[in-house]
């Protein structure tokens, strides 16, 4: 809320002049609580994101490693079967 105050001053020689002063209560701040709450929510979201990435990202890598190992074992078995077939042919 703003209030306007007008002061009229008369000098000894008879001249008059006015002075206007505007008084305000100051700007209302939004408060630090809202900013703090938003910052807290961002931090919680980041923590959950890092946790999920570590948990599920590691599972994906483990699955990929298991598939690669299984493929290597199938390749080794095929190699042994081929060697056995060659030995049987001779």
N, C-alpha and C positions, 0 to 999 in steps of 0.2 A: 504494500500500500504506500502511495506517495502523498506527501502533503506539501503544498506550496505556501510559503510565507513571504509576504510582501512588506518591506519596511520603508517608510517614507522619512527622509531626513531633510531638515531645513537648516541651511547654513545661516550664520549671522548676517550676511549681506542680503538675505531674503530669497535666495535661490533654493529650489526644492529638487531633490532627486530621489529616485526610488531604487531599492535593492531587492531582488527576488532571490529567495533561497528555497531549494527543493530538498525536502527531507524524505528519505526512504527507509524502510525497515531493513533493507539489505536483500540480497538475492537468497532465495531459499535453496538450500542444497538438496540433492536427491538423497543424501545420506550415504554413509559408507557401507551400510548393511547390504544394499542392493549390489554394489560392486563386489563386496566380499562374497556374497552368495554366488554370483556368476563365476568368480575366480575359483571358488570351491567346486562348483559343478564341472568346470573345465579340468581341474586337477583329477577329480574322481573319474571322469571320462578317459583321461590319459592313462591312469593307473589300470583301469579295466581293459583298455586297448592293449597295453603292454602285456598284461597277464594273458589275455586271449591269444595274442601273437605267440608268446612263448609256449603256451600249452598246445595249441593246435598247429602251429608252425613246426614244432618238433615232431608231432605225430605224423605229419605229412612227410617229413624227411625220413622217419623210421619206415614208413610204408614204402617209400621209393627205394630205400636200401634193401628191404626185404624182397621186393620184386626183382631187383638187380641180382641179389644172391640166388634167388630161385632160378633166374634165367641162366646164371653161370652154372648151376648144378645141372640143369637140363642140357646145357651145351657139353658139359663134361660127360654126362651119361651117353649122349649121342656119339661123342668121340670114342668112348669105350665100346659101344655097340658097333661102330664102324670098324674099329680095330679087330674086334672079335670076328666080324664077318670076313675081313681080309685073311685072318688066320685060318678060318674054316675053309676058305677058298683055296688056300695053298695046301 
